[in-house]
Amino acid sequence: MSLNTNTWNRLRYTLYLPVYDLVADRIFRKYRKRSIQLLAANPSDNILLLGAGTGLDLTYLHGFHNLTAIDITPGMIARLKQRAESLHLPVRAEVMDGQKLDFADNSFDAVILHLILAVIPDPVACIEEVERVLKPGGTAMVFDKFLPNDQKPSLLRRFFNQIASTLFSDINRSIGHIISYTSLRQEVNEPAALGGTFRIVRLRKP
Ligand SMILES: C[S@@+](CC[C@H](N)C(=O)[O-])C[C@H]1O[C@@H](n2cnc3c(N)ncnc32)[C@H](O)[C@@H]1O
């Protein structure tokens, strides 16, 4: 039985909110910037930030005027709206489940998935939704920690993951497995934080 549910995530991210930026800003700044560079989007592109948290990525999206952000935690969305206002950035922000998006097919040029695929209870449901809402030719940028595609987690790692996935994020997911349920193609997969445990991955919908 897994404790990784929407209800649990909503509760724990509400508790983490006061310290979230202290932990997730400085150490990941460089990689957020790099990921958004690799997205190479136009300011008019329709971009979805999925599991957007407090909106730390918005700092790197100056001049973009077609931004939508969703997150399961109401407190995160409230904080993101404050940040968008202080950055003078127009963002449509809503509480929504990233596994069941309330958007039409083919509606976004790009989706940003930073630190979400290892957190969300069902990453395959999430990536299938990303595939559905992306326009043909659209891009998804992923930044997260993954197991190498060919590595099976050891027994010890599986045990430790019970704690990690409940309190932080899952340490046993592989990006190759997650996207294998979709037509998304991996164009870039480069090492990021923690000696390459974190990766920056660019996906394209054919
Ligand atoms: C590690 S934080 C990452 C936040 C942000 N993307 C960042 O890079 O700082 C994970 C976020 O995923 C959100 N989340 C968890 N489950 C979700 C779901 N089913 N749908 C949407 N957001 C979810 C949490 O509320 C939290 O804000």
The ligand as an SDF file (V2000), in Angstrom:
LIG
                    3D

 27 29  0  0  0  0  0  0  0  0999 V2000
    8.6200   19.0340   -5.5500 C   0  0  0  0  0  0  0  0  0  0  0  0
    7.2710   20.1180   -5.8190 S   0  0  0  0  0  0  0  0  0  0  0  0
    7.7490   20.8610   -7.3740 C   0  0  0  0  0  0  0  0  0  0  0  0
    7.1250   22.2000   -7.5820 C   0  0  0  0  0  0  0  0  0  0  0  0
    7.6570   23.0100   -8.7470 C   0  0  0  0  0  0  0  0  0  0  0  0
    7.4130   22.3580  -10.0240 N   0  0  0  0  0  0  0  0  0  0  0  0
    9.1210   23.3080   -8.5930 C   0  0  0  0  0  0  0  0  0  0  0  0
    9.8820   22.9780   -9.5020 O   0  0  0  0  0  0  0  0  0  0  0  0
    9.5090   23.9030   -7.5760 O   0  0  0  0  0  0  0  0  0  0  0  0
    5.9870   19.0210   -6.2980 C   0  0  0  0  0  0  0  0  0  0  0  0
    4.6600   19.7210   -6.5180 C   0  0  0  0  0  0  0  0  0  0  0  0
    3.7530   18.7740   -7.1040 O   0  0  0  0  0  0  0  0  0  0  0  0
    2.4760   19.0580   -6.6280 C   0  0  0  0  0  0  0  0  0  0  0  0
    1.6380   17.8770   -6.8900 N   0  0  0  0  0  0  0  0  0  0  0  0
    1.6480   16.6730   -6.2640 C   0  0  0  0  0  0  0  0  0  0  0  0
    0.7170   15.8570   -6.7950 N   0  0  0  0  0  0  0  0  0  0  0  0
    0.1150   16.5500   -7.7910 C   0  0  0  0  0  0  0  0  0  0  0  0
   -0.9350   16.2560   -8.7040 C   0  0  0  0  0  0  0  0  0  0  0  0
   -1.5730   15.0890   -8.7080 N   0  0  0  0  0  0  0  0  0  0  0  0
   -1.2960   17.2050   -9.6000 N   0  0  0  0  0  0  0  0  0  0  0  0
   -0.6820   18.4230   -9.6020 C   0  0  0  0  0  0  0  0  0  0  0  0
    0.2990   18.7600   -8.7490 N   0  0  0  0  0  0  0  0  0  0  0  0
    0.7000   17.8430   -7.8560 C   0  0  0  0  0  0  0  0  0  0  0  0
    2.6920   19.4080   -5.1580 C   0  0  0  0  0  0  0  0  0  0  0  0
    1.6210   20.1100   -4.6100 O   0  0  0  0  0  0  0  0  0  0  0  0
    3.9830   20.2400   -5.2630 C   0  0  0  0  0  0  0  0  0  0  0  0
    3.6860   21.6030   -5.4180 O   0  0  0  0  0  0  0  0  0  0  0  0
  1  2  1  0
  2  3  1  0
  2 10  1  0
  3  4  1  0
  4  5  1  0
  5  6  1  0
  5  7  1  0
  7  8  2  0
  7  9  1  0
 10 11  1  0
 11 12  1  0
 11 26  1  0
 12 13  1  0
 13 14  1  0
 13 24  1  0
 14 15  1  0
 14 23  1  0
 15 16  2  0
 16 17  1  0
 17 18  1  0
 17 23  2  0
 18 19  1  0
 18 20  2  0
 20 21  1  0
 21 22  2  0
 22 23  1  0
 24 25  1  0
 24 26  1  0
 26 27  1  0
M  CHG  2   2   1   9  -1
M  END
$$$$
